Each structure stands twice: as structure tokens, then as C-alpha cells.
Amino acid sequence: MKQPGSSARSSLHTRLLFVLFIVLGTVLSPFALAQEGRVLAAPKAIIFDVNETLLDLAPLRTSVGKALNGREDLLSLWFSTMLHYSLVDTLSNDYHDFGQIGAAALMMVAQSQGIELEAEVARQSIVETITKLPAHDDVVPGLKALTAGGFTIVSLTNSSNNGVTAQFEYAGLTDYFEHRYSVEDVAAFKPDPRTYEWVLELGLKPEEVLMVAAHAWDLAGAKAVGLQTAFIAREGTVLYPLTSRPDYVVENLLQLVEELPSK
């Protein structure tokens, strides 16, 4: 006889293994091998990640560093902690928005470093800054070129709907995107496959869509559901060597524009 709660634990365990597979990937998987050397058609739609891919996190580094007594070097630890617990929320079906998780993660980092930090200060250091990030220098010229080339451009972000709306308005990106998708509407964070599959409701096949991101874990999730992928190597970002290589690896968005097949 099954113990009470055993089905729920089994379901959670199965989902955890699946998401970990997506995040970690494997160069030996049949899907990954099938992608090697494939000839890519021009995508009919391009999905952009937002934070760090399009927007410069430098102001956030300063704000988080100030909250951590000047320890700007702890931004990477804070960001990875935030991503870690976004997956915990996803797998435990206990969704909180990215701002809430970000503040909680900042409190955890502060505590681990012996730094005193009030909850409201943690919240303000993130919420008041993350909506006021500038676009990287290559972003607007790159988006203009893609729009002129006839590509359908959308975004998919772990930020909330209100958050990404404010981010795009501040950075002057709103007019380049036909739609903004937030994981808030599916209550699951990337790289959960449901987030990418939701965007495919555009009516396109996975192989007709290109996911662009500066994060290897994001592209691993997109690749797992069959999307084309492009990695933009922003400062400090690197590829994960145990997953299949993205279809495009570029230094900036303008380089990607040059490498994409014409529609």
C-alpha cells in the first residue's frame, strides 16, 4: 500500500529529474546528436530573454553591492541563488514572482556573509533598480535590423508582466516587440519546458523559432523542446560544456543579425 503523499512526492521527483536534465543537458542525448551539423532555415520568430541578454545589469550590481556593504562581487552569488530558488518554486508549485525571490535570495546571501540586511532594504535595492536598466549598446541597432528583415520578435522573461513592461519602457524597447511573454502567466520559471511551449502558441513549429539568451541554462531548456538557439556572450557569461552547443554563438546582437539566414 502506498504511503500518504507518495504520489505527490513521486511526481515532484520526476519533474525535478526532468528539469535537472534540461539544465545540465548531455552531449550524448539522441536529440543533441541530431542537432549537430544541421542546416538551419531562417527562423519565422525570434524569442529574446531580457535580463542580461538585452539589458545591462550594471546598475543592479551597484544596487545589490550597496545593500551588501559594498560587496559588488557577490552579485553572481545572488543571481545564482535567485535562479536556484526559482526552480524550487517551480518544482514545488509554490510560485512567487521574480522580485520576491530576488529579495529573499539577497537576504540569504547577506546572512551567509554575516551582513545585516533588513527585508525592506533588500526589496527596494532590487525592485527599484531592475526596472531601470539600460539596453546594451548593440540591442537597439540589432532589433532595428531584425525588424527591417521581417522577423517576428517577442520576449520571454522570468520577470513579471508589470516588471518587463516597465523595463522595456525605460530602455526604449517596447516598439520592437510584437508580444511580451512573462513566466508569471504559467507560474513556472525557465527552463521549465512549459514556458517555451507556451510561446509556441504563436502557431509555429519549434524548429521555426529561435531563442536568444546570454544564459546557457536558458538555451538548454529551449533546445530540449526543439527550438533553434543563439548564445550572446555578454561579459562574464560562458557556455555549459556538457550540453549541446547552441546553433549560433556570437559576441553581440549585430553579429547574430549578420549570421542569420535571410528570410
Secondary structure, DSSP 4 states (H G I P E B T S, - for coil): -PPTTHHHHHHHHHHHHHHHHHHH--TTSHHHHHHTTPPPPPPSEEEE--BTTTB--HHHHHHHHHHTTT-GGGHHHHHHHHHHHHHHHHHTT----HHHHHHHHHHHHHHHTT----HHHHHHHHHHHHTSPPBPTTHHHHHHHHHHTT-EEEEEESS-HHHHHHHHHHHT-GGG-SEEEEGGGTT--TTSHHHHHHHGGGT--GGGEEEEES-HHHHHHHHHTT-EEEEE--TT----TTSPPPSEEESSHHHHHHHSPP-
